[in-house]
Amino acid sequence: MKSAKSKGNSSFYNLDTNRNKISYNPLLRLKLVSFLILLWTAFLVFRLLSLQVLNPEKWIEWANRQHTSKIQIAAQRGKILDRNGLELAVSVPASSIFVRPAEFEHKDLIVKVLAEELRMEPELIAKKLESESPFIWIKRQIHRHIAEKILAYNLKGVGEIEEARRVYPFAQSASTLIGKVGIDGNGLSGLESIHERLLSPEKLEVSVYKDALGKKIIAENFNHQQVVGENLQLTLDAEFQQFASKELEKVVIEHKAKRAIAVLLNAKSGEVIALGQAPSENFNLEKVSSREAFFNYALQGSYEPGSTMKPMVAAMALNLGAVTIDEIFNTENGRFRIGRRTVKDVHGSSQLSVRDIVVQSSNIGMSKIAFKMGKENLYKGLRDFGFGQSTKLGVPGEAAGILRHMDSWAEIDIATHSFGQGVAVTAMQLTRAFAALVNGGFLPNLTLIANIPITNKQVLTPEVSTQMRDTLVAVVEQPNGTGKNAKIPGLIVGGKTGTAQKAKTDGRGYASGAYIASFMGFADGQKIGIDENFVLLVMVDEPHGSSIYGGTVAAPVFRRIMKNVFYTLAMRKKL
């Protein structure tokens, strides 16, 4: 059989039927490959032209989005200042140490150096370095000199970023009120949180770069010292605050108490001058011991006030005209039966005037005053003095206390409310109400922020306020008064002691052996030429020392704080 052959080279391939093989045409194949190369080259040229000439901005922006992004880092916060301009909270430069695992060469050396300089456990650092992240924080916001020592080792992959760190120059003094800032610069509690938008209204935007896997690596060339926050000036006096804090710490130790609280107000303006508690956390430290460290007991805690309620109830009765200051009541020699309950006085008397009922702290006398007022007037008077409602100081979580509606009261409740049982108050409520007794009869609206105009509510006549001032001075000045340990030579001092049983946590009865010792008083500097009128409450929770009584536990603390306050005012006046 003859083989068939193609003529010429027009065919792409030759078919050999004898061998059953296909042989390719080299020339035609070369032409095809060359055409494809030219086509691909043309596409690349067009693409480069499009990216670099026709519309470069679009593609640059697209590339940036793929490889860079923005994160927000807290800018330097505004300062928190006291009424005299002293710094209560301020941001200072600090250093944060990081590691990039992809860059370091000597892991063991890095662990050793960082553990020694940062005083961290080597195991903790080694565990951090096991992370697959391209950027690892080791320790943030340390002192600059420590960072400089670390950088001096020239460890590849170890670096430092400068950040702003929040510092509290007066340590734990008023720390619960001022609050704490988190590691990223956000207010976590107290005034730092409440006024977050003022102190840090904007965040510092920082460019970051991404690796091939899209993981973020923080850029190091940003200006952390850009100050965007405004300053916040308070009504607090830092020096007076320190006096209070130190005395509270001392009384807690001396009397083995659970805690102690102090509230110092300007009786006329309603400005909060000091607000302390002990124990109190130092927020300069890295870690907070517990959530309880953020709890402000003067504003968020409620307790039965006991005898410190008596002056307010007596003032209500005087203001109504239900009694007069010299009116005599039969105080039943210390025992008074109300239904199935018996009201008792520690020191029984047969007859006492309204003034002496307050001075000698008679439960029976107060009960009879309350009965003469009537349930409706007693309830309304307590509400008018601000009990059972927040002071609206602007601190989140502020308690309203407990004042049950009068419709739920039994006969015995009229008596117990008159001497501070069956009702719960906050330390701030009580101090505010006391201010009305001695400032001319105005219940002040309270403020923590300097230069805020305040309106007051008239709850007593000036005449009743004067009568109550004189009565409260007698509590301190008279030999049989319970507040003689609060006396300060040269000052007009008045007040009221309280030794209240603590209610059980379930609300059923009173805890055995648990008391609250308190002294609530005022000091006036007219005699020494200082026109200031302050009210101060000192409350000691569960004292277990040599005494449990407000007159012997809390009154001396009041005396020492007020004495320091007026001595300092006198020194400032001389300067």
KEMI-137294 format. One record per residue (C-alpha): z, y, x; residue in three letters; residue number from 0. Coordinates in steps of 0.05 Angstrom, whole numbers, padded with zeros to 5 digits, m for minus. Each point is the difference from the previous one (the first is absolute). Layout:
BEGIN
SITE        Z        Y        X   code   pos
SITE        Z        Y        X    ALA   NUM
...
# end
This chain:
BEGIN
SITE        Z        Y        X   code   pos
SITE    00000    00000    00000    MET     0
SITE   m00021    00067    00028    LYS     1
SITE    00052    00054    00009    SER     2
SITE   m00008    00067   m00035    ALA     3
SITE    00006    00064    00043    LYS     4
SITE    00008    00071   m00022    SER     5
SITE   m00049    00052    00024    LYS     6
SITE    00025    00060    00038    GLY     7
SITE    00072    00026    00004    ASN     8
SITE    00008    00027   m00069    SER     9
SITE    00047   m00055   m00021    SER    10
SITE    00074    00007    00013    PHE    11
SITE    00005   m00072    00021    TYR    12
SITE   m00046   m00059    00019    ASN    13
SITE    00008   m00066   m00035    LEU    14
SITE   m00013   m00063    00042    ASP    15
SITE   m00008   m00055   m00051    THR    16
SITE   m00001   m00055    00053    ASN    17
SITE    00065    00022    00030    ARG    18
SITE    00030    00027   m00064    ASN    19
SITE    00027    00062    00037    LYS    20
SITE    00001    00075   m00012    ILE    21
SITE   m00012    00045    00060    SER    22
SITE    00019    00076   m00009    TYR    23
SITE   m00045    00058    00018    ASN    24
SITE    00038    00040    00055    PRO    25
SITE   m00037    00065   m00011    LEU    26
SITE    00013    00004   m00075    LEU    27
SITE    00074   m00016    00011    ARG    28
SITE    00006    00057    00051    LEU    29
SITE   m00031    00049   m00049    LYS    30
SITE    00050   m00019   m00054    LEU    31
SITE    00061    00006    00045    VAL    32
SITE   m00024    00067    00026    SER    33
SITE   m00008    00026   m00071    PHE    34
SITE    00071   m00021   m00018    LEU    35
SITE    00028    00034    00062    ILE    36
SITE   m00037    00064   m00017    LEU    37
SITE    00025   m00002   m00071    LEU    38
SITE    00073   m00009    00022    TRP    39
SITE   m00007    00055    00052    THR    40
SITE   m00027    00047   m00053    ALA    41
SITE    00059   m00017   m00046    PHE    42
SITE    00050    00015    00056    LEU    43
SITE   m00034    00066    00017    VAL    44
SITE    00002    00020   m00073    PHE    45
SITE    00073   m00020   m00006    ARG    46
SITE    00020    00040    00062    LEU    47
SITE   m00040    00059   m00026    LEU    48
SITE    00036   m00005   m00066    SER    49
SITE    00069   m00005    00031    LEU    50
SITE   m00007    00053    00055    GLN    51
SITE   m00050    00050   m00027    VAL    52
SITE   m00012   m00004   m00075    LEU    53
SITE    00072   m00007   m00026    ASN    54
SITE    00051   m00008    00057    PRO    55
SITE    00060    00030   m00037    GLU    56
SITE   m00002   m00053   m00053    LYS    57
SITE    00000   m00057    00049    TRP    58
SITE    00052    00031    00046    ILE    59
SITE    00046    00008   m00060    GLU    60
SITE   m00013   m00072   m00019    TRP    61
SITE    00016   m00024    00070    ALA    62
SITE    00064    00040    00001    ASN    63
SITE    00022   m00032   m00064    ARG    64
SITE   m00012   m00068    00029    GLN    65
SITE    00038    00012    00065    HIS    66
SITE    00050    00055   m00014    THR    67
SITE    00047    00019   m00056    SER    68
SITE    00057    00049   m00015    LYS    69
SITE    00073   m00016   m00009    ILE    70
SITE    00057    00047   m00018    GLN    71
SITE    00060    00010    00045    ILE    72
SITE    00059    00043   m00023    ALA    73
SITE   m00004    00070    00029    ALA    74
SITE    00060    00033    00030    GLN    75
SITE    00048    00015   m00058    ARG    76
SITE    00031    00067   m00016    GLY    77
SITE    00073    00011    00019    LYS    78
SITE    00059   m00006   m00046    ILE    79
SITE    00047    00058    00014    LEU    80
SITE    00070    00018   m00021    ASP    81
SITE    00017    00067   m00032    ARG    82
SITE    00007    00033    00069    ASN    83
SITE   m00064   m00029    00029    GLY    84
SITE    00032   m00058    00038    LEU    85
SITE   m00045   m00062    00003    GLU    86
SITE    00022   m00058   m00042    LEU    87
SITE   m00065   m00039    00009    ALA    88
SITE   m00056    00013    00049    VAL    89
SITE   m00061   m00037    00028    SER    90
SITE   m00005   m00009    00075    VAL    91
SITE   m00053   m00032    00045    PRO    92
SITE    00010   m00074    00013    ALA    93
SITE   m00041   m00056    00030    SER    94
SITE   m00024   m00065   m00031    SER    95
SITE   m00019   m00059    00044    ILE    96
SITE   m00059   m00045   m00018    PHE    97
SITE   m00039   m00058    00031    VAL    98
SITE   m00073   m00020   m00004    ARG    99
SITE   m00001   m00076    00012    PRO   100
SITE   m00074   m00001    00017    ALA   101
SITE    00012    00045    00060    GLU   102
SITE    00064   m00025    00033    PHE   103
SITE   m00003   m00048    00059    GLU   104
SITE    00073   m00018    00016    HIS   105
SITE    00034   m00018   m00065    LYS   106
SITE    00065   m00025    00032    ASP   107
SITE    00007    00064    00040    LEU   108
SITE   m00012    00043   m00062    ILE   109
SITE    00053   m00038   m00039    VAL   110
SITE    00050    00007    00058    LYS   111
SITE   m00011    00075    00010    VAL   112
SITE    00001    00018   m00074    LEU   113
SITE    00062   m00043   m00014    ALA   114
SITE    00038    00035    00056    GLU   115
SITE   m00021    00071   m00014    GLU   116
SITE    00003   m00004   m00076    LEU   117
SITE    00062   m00044   m00001    ARG   118
SITE   m00033   m00050   m00045    MET   119
SITE    00002   m00076    00000    GLU   120
SITE   m00057   m00029    00042    PRO   121
SITE   m00012   m00052   m00054    GLU   122
SITE   m00012    00054   m00052    LEU   123
SITE   m00051    00035    00044    ILE   124
SITE   m00035   m00065    00017    ALA   125
SITE   m00005   m00017   m00074    LYS   126
SITE   m00031    00069   m00013    LYS   127
SITE   m00052   m00013    00053    LEU   128
SITE   m00022   m00064   m00034    GLU   129
SITE   m00030    00042   m00056    SER   130
SITE   m00076   m00002   m00008    GLU   131
SITE    00000    00075   m00014    SER   132
SITE   m00036    00043    00052    PRO   133
SITE    00056    00052   m00004    PHE   134
SITE    00075   m00018   m00001    ILE   135
SITE    00058    00047   m00006    TRP   136
SITE    00057   m00022    00046    ILE   137
SITE    00050    00056   m00014    LYS   138
SITE   m00009    00066   m00034    ARG   139
SITE    00031    00069    00009    GLN   140
SITE    00039   m00011    00064    ILE   141
SITE    00022    00053    00049    HIS   142
SITE   m00055    00029    00043    ARG   143
SITE    00033   m00016    00066    HIS   144
SITE    00002   m00074   m00017    ILE   145
SITE   m00075    00000   m00016    ALA   146
SITE   m00014    00035    00066    GLU   147
SITE    00037   m00054    00038    LYS   148
SITE   m00041   m00054   m00036    ILE   149
SITE   m00066    00036    00013    LEU   150
SITE    00018    00006    00074    ALA   151
SITE   m00009   m00076    00007    TYR   152
SITE   m00075    00010   m00015    ASN   153
SITE   m00002   m00063   m00042    LEU   154
SITE   m00070   m00011   m00025    LYS   155
SITE   m00002   m00004   m00076    GLY   156
SITE    00066    00037   m00010    VAL   157
SITE   m00003    00071   m00027    GLY   158
SITE    00039    00055   m00033    GLU   159
SITE   m00013    00045   m00060    ILE   160
SITE    00040    00063   m00011    GLU   161
SITE    00030    00006   m00070    GLU   162
SITE    00050    00044   m00036    ALA   163
SITE    00069   m00029   m00009    ARG   164
SITE    00051    00026   m00051    ARG   165
SITE    00068    00019    00030    VAL   166
SITE    00064    00021   m00034    TYR   167
SITE    00041    00044    00047    PRO   168
SITE    00064   m00007   m00041    PHE   169
SITE   m00005   m00077   m00001    ALA   170
SITE    00033   m00031   m00061    GLN   171
SITE    00026    00067   m00027    SER   172
SITE   m00033    00006   m00070    ALA   173
SITE   m00049   m00054    00020    SER   174
SITE   m00001   m00032   m00069    THR   175
SITE   m00017    00066   m00032    LEU   176
SITE   m00052    00021    00052    ILE   177
SITE   m00032   m00069    00000    GLY   178
SITE   m00042   m00040    00048    LYS   179
SITE   m00072    00000    00023    VAL   180
SITE   m00038   m00065    00012    GLY   181
SITE   m00036   m00021    00063    ILE   182
SITE   m00066    00026   m00028    ASP   183
SITE    00029    00069   m00015    GLY   184
SITE    00011   m00006   m00075    ASN   185
SITE    00066    00020   m00033    GLY   186
SITE    00037   m00062   m00024    LEU   187
SITE    00063    00029   m00032    SER   188
SITE    00040    00063   m00015    GLY   189
SITE   m00030    00069    00008    LEU   190
SITE   m00051   m00027    00050    GLU   191
SITE   m00031   m00040   m00057    SER   192
SITE    00011    00051   m00057    ILE   193
SITE   m00034    00056    00039    HIS   194
SITE   m00053   m00044    00033    GLU   195
SITE   m00058    00045   m00023    ARG   196
SITE    00033    00062    00028    LEU   197
SITE    00023   m00030    00066    LEU   198
SITE   m00064   m00039    00012    SER   199
SITE   m00053    00022   m00051    PRO   200
SITE   m00059   m00029    00039    GLU   201
SITE   m00012   m00059    00045    LYS   202
SITE   m00031    00004    00069    LEU   203
SITE   m00068   m00034   m00002    GLU   204
SITE   m00017   m00041    00062    VAL   205
SITE   m00065   m00033    00021    SER   206
SITE    00003   m00074    00014    VAL   207
SITE   m00051   m00047    00030    TYR   208
SITE   m00016   m00070   m00021    LYS   209
SITE   m00015   m00060    00043    ASP   210
SITE   m00056   m00049   m00014    ALA   211
SITE    00043   m00036   m00051    LEU   212
SITE    00016    00063   m00038    GLY   213
SITE    00073    00004    00023    LYS   214
SITE    00027    00070    00010    LYS   215
SITE    00021    00029    00067    ILE   216
SITE    00035    00067   m00004    ILE   217
SITE   m00031    00057    00038    ALA   218
SITE    00047    00033    00050    GLU   219
SITE   m00029    00070    00002    ASN   220
SITE    00032    00032   m00061    PHE   221
SITE    00046    00060   m00006    ASN   222
SITE    00066   m00027   m00028    HIS   223
SITE    00033    00068    00006    GLN   224
SITE   m00041    00032   m00055    GLN   225
SITE    00056    00029   m00044    VAL   226
SITE   m00019   m00001   m00073    VAL   227
SITE    00068   m00005   m00032    GLY   228
SITE    00041    00060   m00024    GLU   229
SITE    00073    00010    00015    ASN   230
SITE    00053   m00013   m00053    LEU   231
SITE    00064    00042    00003    GLN   232
SITE    00062   m00027   m00035    LEU   233
SITE    00064    00031   m00025    THR   234
SITE    00040   m00047    00044    LEU   235
SITE    00041    00028    00058    ASP   236
SITE   m00008   m00048    00058    ALA   237
SITE    00067    00018    00032    GLU   238
SITE    00038   m00008   m00065    PHE   239
SITE   m00037   m00065   m00012    GLN   240
SITE    00024   m00025    00067    GLN   241
SITE    00072    00020   m00016    PHE   242
SITE   m00003   m00041   m00064    ALA   243
SITE   m00034   m00060    00032    SER   244
SITE    00050   m00006    00056    LYS   245
SITE    00060    00006   m00047    GLU   246
SITE   m00029   m00052   m00047    LEU   247
SITE   m00009   m00049    00058    GLU   248
SITE    00072    00012    00022    LYS   249
SITE    00030   m00012   m00069    VAL   250
SITE   m00040   m00064   m00010    VAL   251
SITE    00028   m00028    00065    ILE   252
SITE    00071    00027   m00009    GLU   253
SITE    00008   m00027   m00071    HIS   254
SITE   m00044   m00062    00007    LYS   255
SITE   m00042    00026   m00057    ALA   256
SITE   m00065   m00027   m00027    LYS   257
SITE   m00033    00068    00004    ARG   258
SITE    00012    00075   m00008    ALA   259
SITE   m00041    00056   m00032    ILE   260
SITE    00002    00076    00006    ALA   261
SITE   m00038    00052   m00041    VAL   262
SITE    00005    00074    00019    LEU   263
SITE   m00030    00052   m00046    LEU   264
SITE   m00003    00075   m00003    ASN   265
SITE    00037    00010   m00066    ALA   266
SITE   m00040    00061   m00020    LYS   267
SITE   m00071   m00015    00023    SER   268
SITE   m00001   m00075   m00012    GLY   269
SITE   m00028   m00012    00070    GLU   270
SITE    00017   m00067    00031    VAL   271
SITE    00032    00017    00067    ILE   272
SITE    00018   m00071    00023    ALA   273
SITE   m00009   m00069   m00028    LEU   274
SITE    00028   m00057    00041    GLY   275
SITE    00021   m00072   m00003    GLN   276
SITE    00030   m00050    00048    ALA   277
SITE   m00020   m00049    00024    PRO   278
SITE   m00069    00031    00008    SER   279
SITE   m00062   m00025    00037    GLU   280
SITE   m00030    00034    00061    ASN   281
SITE   m00074    00002   m00015    PHE   282
SITE   m00017    00014    00072    ASN   283
SITE    00010   m00074    00012    LEU   284
SITE   m00060   m00046   m00008    GLU   285
SITE    00027   m00046   m00053    LYS   286
SITE    00040    00013   m00064    VAL   287
SITE    00057   m00048   m00011    SER   288
SITE   m00014   m00009   m00075    SER   289
SITE   m00029    00033   m00062    ARG   290
SITE    00070    00026   m00014    GLU   291
SITE   m00010    00050    00057    ALA   292
SITE   m00047    00039   m00046    PHE   293
SITE    00049    00003   m00058    PHE   294
SITE    00030    00069   m00011    ASN   295
SITE    00069   m00014   m00031    TYR   296
SITE    00013    00073   m00017    ALA   297
SITE   m00061    00002   m00045    LEU   298
SITE   m00017   m00072   m00018    GLN   299
SITE    00069   m00031   m00006    GLY   300
SITE    00046    00007   m00061    SER   301
SITE    00075   m00009   m00005    TYR   302
SITE    00057    00015   m00046    GLU   303
SITE    00029    00068    00023    PRO   304
SITE    00071   m00011   m00023    GLY   305
SITE    00045    00062    00004    SER   306
SITE   m00054    00045    00030    THR   307
SITE   m00028    00003   m00071    MET   308
SITE    00063    00033   m00027    LYS   309
SITE   m00014    00073    00019    PRO   310
SITE   m00067   m00001   m00036    MET   311
SITE    00030   m00028   m00064    VAL   312
SITE    00057    00051    00002    ALA   313
SITE   m00050    00056    00011    ALA   314
SITE   m00041   m00024   m00061    MET   315
SITE    00062    00002   m00044    ALA   316
SITE    00018    00070    00025    LEU   317
SITE   m00071    00024   m00011    ASN   318
SITE    00000   m00026   m00071    LEU   319
SITE    00067    00033   m00014    GLY   320
SITE    00029   m00068   m00018    ALA   321
SITE    00057    00012    00049    VAL   322
SITE    00029    00055    00042    THR   323
SITE    00018   m00005    00074    ILE   324
SITE    00075    00005   m00014    ASP   325
SITE    00001   m00044   m00062    GLU   326
SITE    00053   m00055    00005    ILE   327
SITE   m00015   m00074   m00014    PHE   328
SITE    00048   m00057   m00009    ASN   329
SITE   m00017   m00048    00056    THR   330
SITE    00044   m00056   m00027    GLU   331
SITE    00039   m00013    00065    ASN   332
SITE   m00059   m00036    00030    GLY   333
SITE   m00020   m00050   m00054    ARG   334
SITE   m00045    00014   m00061    PHE   335
SITE   m00023   m00052   m00049    ARG   336
SITE   m00071    00005   m00028    ILE   337
SITE   m00013   m00059   m00047    GLY   338
SITE    00010   m00062    00041    ARG   339
SITE   m00008    00037    00066    ARG   340
SITE    00052    00038    00040    THR   341
SITE   m00018    00060    00042    VAL   342
SITE    00047    00010    00060    LYS   343
SITE    00018    00056    00049    ASP   344
SITE    00021   m00016    00071    VAL   345
SITE    00054    00053   m00003    HIS   346
SITE    00026    00005   m00072    GLY   347
SITE    00019    00067   m00031    SER   348
SITE    00024    00020   m00068    SER   349
SITE   m00039    00065   m00007    GLN   350
SITE   m00056    00034    00039    LEU   351
SITE   m00043    00061   m00009    SER   352
SITE   m00076   m00006    00004    VAL   353
SITE    00004    00030    00070    ARG   354
SITE    00052   m00051    00022    ASP   355
SITE   m00038   m00058   m00033    ILE   356
SITE   m00056    00015    00049    VAL   357
SITE    00046    00015    00059    VAL   358
SITE    00041   m00063   m00009    GLN   359
SITE   m00059   m00041   m00023    SER   360
SITE    00029   m00026   m00066    SER   361
SITE   m00044   m00052   m00035    ASN   362
SITE    00042    00007   m00063    ILE   363
SITE   m00006    00075   m00001    GLY   364
SITE   m00075   m00004    00009    MET   365
SITE   m00006   m00051   m00056    SER   366
SITE    00036    00046   m00048    LYS   367
SITE   m00044    00059    00020    ILE   368
SITE   m00061   m00043   m00013    ALA   369
SITE    00025   m00021   m00069    PHE   370
SITE    00012    00073   m00017    LYS   371
SITE   m00072    00016    00020    MET   372
SITE   m00029   m00056   m00040    GLY   373
SITE   m00051   m00053    00017    LYS   374
SITE   m00062    00044   m00015    GLU   375
SITE    00023    00058    00043    ASN   376
SITE    00021   m00045    00058    LEU   377
SITE   m00068   m00035    00000    TYR   378
SITE   m00038    00066   m00005    LYS   379
SITE    00042    00031    00055    GLY   380
SITE   m00014   m00058    00048    LEU   381
SITE   m00074    00007   m00014    ARG   382
SITE    00003    00075    00011    ASP   383
SITE    00031   m00012    00068    PHE   384
SITE   m00059   m00044    00018    GLY   385
SITE    00030   m00069   m00006    PHE   386
SITE   m00044   m00057   m00025    GLY   387
SITE   m00063    00034    00027    GLN   388
SITE   m00033    00011    00067    SER   389
SITE    00013    00065    00038    THR   390
SITE   m00076    00004    00010    LYS   391
SITE    00008    00012    00074    LEU   392
SITE   m00068   m00032    00011    GLY   393
SITE    00021   m00063    00037    VAL   394
SITE   m00031   m00064   m00028    PRO   395
SITE    00050   m00051   m00025    GLY   396
SITE    00053    00052   m00016    GLU   397
SITE    00048   m00032   m00050    ALA   398
SITE    00019    00031   m00066    ALA   399
SITE    00068   m00033   m00001    GLY   400
SITE    00028   m00031   m00064    ILE   401
SITE    00023    00039   m00060    LEU   402
SITE   m00003   m00042   m00063    ARG   403
SITE   m00016    00036   m00065    HIS   404
SITE    00062    00019   m00039    MET   405
SITE   m00021   m00043   m00059    ASP   406
SITE    00019   m00061    00042    SER   407
SITE    00069    00026    00020    TRP   408
SITE    00065   m00030   m00025    ALA   409
SITE    00063    00042   m00004    GLU   410
SITE    00022   m00022    00069    ILE   411
SITE   m00066    00024    00029    ASP   412
SITE    00017    00072   m00018    ILE   413
SITE    00062   m00006    00043    ALA   414
SITE   m00031   m00038    00058    THR   415
SITE   m00060    00048    00006    HIS   416
SITE    00050    00058    00008    SER   417
SITE    00028   m00030    00064    PHE   418
SITE   m00064   m00029    00028    GLY   419
SITE   m00003   m00071   m00024    GLN   420
SITE   m00056   m00030   m00042    GLY   421
SITE   m00049    00051    00028    VAL   422
SITE   m00040   m00005    00066    ALA   423
SITE   m00024    00059    00040    VAL   424
SITE   m00037    00013    00065    THR   425
SITE    00034    00039    00056    ALA   426
SITE   m00053    00054   m00008    MET   427
SITE    00012    00007   m00075    GLN   428
SITE    00075    00006    00010    LEU   429
SITE   m00005    00052    00055    THR   430
SITE   m00049    00041   m00041    ARG   431
SITE    00045   m00002   m00061    ALA   432
SITE    00060    00021    00043    PHE   433
SITE   m00040    00061    00025    ALA   434
SITE   m00001    00027   m00071    ALA   435
SITE    00076    00001   m00002    LEU   436
SITE    00005    00048    00059    VAL   437
SITE   m00064    00043    00000    ASN   438
SITE    00010    00038   m00065    GLY   439
SITE   m00019   m00056   m00047    GLY   440
SITE   m00073   m00013    00019    PHE   441
SITE   m00028   m00070    00008    LEU   442
SITE   m00049    00010    00058    PRO   443
SITE   m00068   m00031    00005    ASN   444
SITE    00001   m00034    00067    LEU   445
SITE   m00051    00005    00056    THR   446
SITE   m00012   m00030    00069    LEU   447
SITE   m00059    00046    00016    ILE   448
SITE    00013    00068    00031    ALA   449
SITE   m00020    00064   m00035    ASN   450
SITE   m00009   m00031   m00068    ILE   451
SITE    00024    00046   m00057    PRO   452
SITE    00051   m00034   m00045    ILE   453
SITE    00021    00011   m00071    THR   454
SITE    00070   m00019   m00025    ASN   455
SITE    00029   m00021   m00066    LYS   456
SITE    00064    00032   m00027    GLN   457
SITE    00048   m00056   m00021    VAL   458
SITE    00067    00038    00005    LEU   459
SITE    00022    00071   m00010    THR   460
SITE    00020    00038    00062    PRO   461
SITE    00071    00002   m00025    GLU   462
SITE    00004   m00076   m00005    VAL   463
SITE   m00031   m00006    00069    SER   464
SITE    00054    00046    00028    THR   465
SITE    00055   m00041   m00034    GLN   466
SITE   m00028   m00064    00029    MET   467
SITE   m00005    00029    00070    ARG   468
SITE    00073    00020   m00003    ASP   469
SITE    00019   m00069   m00026    THR   470
SITE   m00039   m00035    00055    LEU   471
SITE    00033    00044    00053    VAL   472
SITE    00067   m00022   m00028    ALA   473
SITE   m00020   m00073    00011    VAL   474
SITE   m00003    00017    00074    VAL   475
SITE    00054    00053    00006    GLU   476
SITE    00056   m00025   m00044    GLN   477
SITE    00051   m00049    00031    PRO   478
SITE   m00011   m00050   m00057    ASN   479
SITE   m00076    00007    00003    GLY   480
SITE   m00040   m00062    00022    THR   481
SITE   m00047    00039    00046    GLY   482
SITE    00047    00032    00051    LYS   483
SITE   m00035   m00037    00057    ASN   484
SITE   m00062    00042   m00013    ALA   485
SITE    00033    00067    00014    LYS   486
SITE   m00033    00044    00053    ILE   487
SITE    00037    00061    00026    PRO   488
SITE   m00039    00065   m00011    GLY   489
SITE   m00044   m00028   m00055    LEU   490
SITE    00006   m00004   m00075    ILE   491
SITE   m00003   m00075   m00014    VAL   492
SITE    00004   m00038   m00065    GLY   493
SITE   m00019   m00069   m00023    GLY   494
SITE    00016   m00065   m00034    LYS   495
SITE    00018   m00069    00027    THR   496
SITE   m00024   m00065   m00029    GLY   497
SITE    00020   m00073    00009    THR   498
SITE   m00045   m00040   m00045    ALA   499
SITE   m00003   m00075   m00011    GLN   500
SITE   m00068   m00030    00013    LYS   501
SITE   m00034   m00034   m00058    ALA   502
SITE   m00024   m00071    00011    LYS   503
SITE   m00073   m00009    00013    THR   504
SITE   m00009   m00036   m00067    ASP   505
SITE    00033    00059   m00036    GLY   506
SITE    00058   m00041   m00027    ARG   507
SITE    00065    00031    00022    GLY   508
SITE    00021    00024    00069    TYR   509
SITE   m00003   m00034    00068    ALA   510
SITE    00068   m00018    00028    SER   511
SITE    00021    00042    00060    GLY   512
SITE   m00065    00041    00000    ALA   513
SITE    00008    00076   m00005    TYR   514
SITE   m00039    00063    00012    ILE   515
SITE    00040    00056    00033    ALA   516
SITE   m00029    00069   m00008    SER   517
SITE    00014    00074    00006    PHE   518
SITE   m00043    00052   m00033    MET   519
SITE    00014    00072    00018    GLY   520
SITE   m00024    00070    00017    PHE   521
SITE    00014    00049    00057    ALA   522
SITE   m00009    00075   m00004    ASP   523
SITE   m00003    00043    00062    GLY   524
SITE    00017    00068   m00032    GLN   525
SITE    00065    00006    00038    LYS   526
SITE   m00034   m00005    00067    ILE   527
SITE   m00060    00044   m00019    GLY   528
SITE   m00050   m00056   m00012    ILE   529
SITE   m00032    00006   m00068    ASP   530
SITE   m00016   m00074   m00009    GLU   531
SITE    00024   m00048   m00054    ASN   532
SITE   m00012   m00073    00015    PHE   533
SITE    00017   m00062   m00040    VAL   534
SITE    00008   m00067    00034    LEU   535
SITE    00010   m00070   m00025    LEU   536
SITE    00027   m00054    00047    VAL   537
SITE   m00001   m00070   m00027    MET   538
SITE    00026   m00062    00037    VAL   539
SITE   m00020   m00067   m00028    ASP   540
SITE    00051   m00056    00004    GLU   541
SITE    00049    00025    00053    PRO   542
SITE    00044   m00056    00027    HIS   543
SITE    00043    00038    00050    GLY   544
SITE    00069    00029   m00008    SER   545
SITE   m00018    00034   m00066    SER   546
SITE   m00048   m00004   m00058    ILE   547
SITE    00014    00068   m00031    TYR   548
SITE   m00049    00059   m00002    GLY   549
SITE    00055    00048    00022    GLY   550
SITE    00014   m00037    00065    THR   551
SITE   m00068   m00031    00015    VAL   552
SITE   m00053    00050   m00023    ALA   553
SITE    00036    00067   m00001    ALA   554
SITE    00011    00002    00076    PRO   555
SITE   m00075   m00012    00010    VAL   556
SITE   m00015    00057   m00047    PHE   557
SITE    00047    00045    00040    ARG   558
SITE   m00031   m00016    00068    ARG   559
SITE   m00072    00009   m00025    ILE   560
SITE    00014    00066   m00035    MET   561
SITE    00041    00026    00058    LYS   562
SITE   m00059   m00012    00047    ASN   563
SITE   m00049    00031   m00049    VAL   564
SITE    00038    00065   m00006    PHE   565
SITE    00017    00003    00074    TYR   566
SITE   m00074   m00006    00015    THR   567
SITE   m00018    00054   m00051    LEU   568
SITE    00051    00046    00032    ALA   569
SITE   m00029   m00012    00070    MET   570
SITE   m00071    00012   m00026    ARG   571
SITE    00023    00065   m00031    LYS   572
SITE    00027    00025    00067    LYS   573
SITE   m00066   m00014    00036    LEU   574
# end
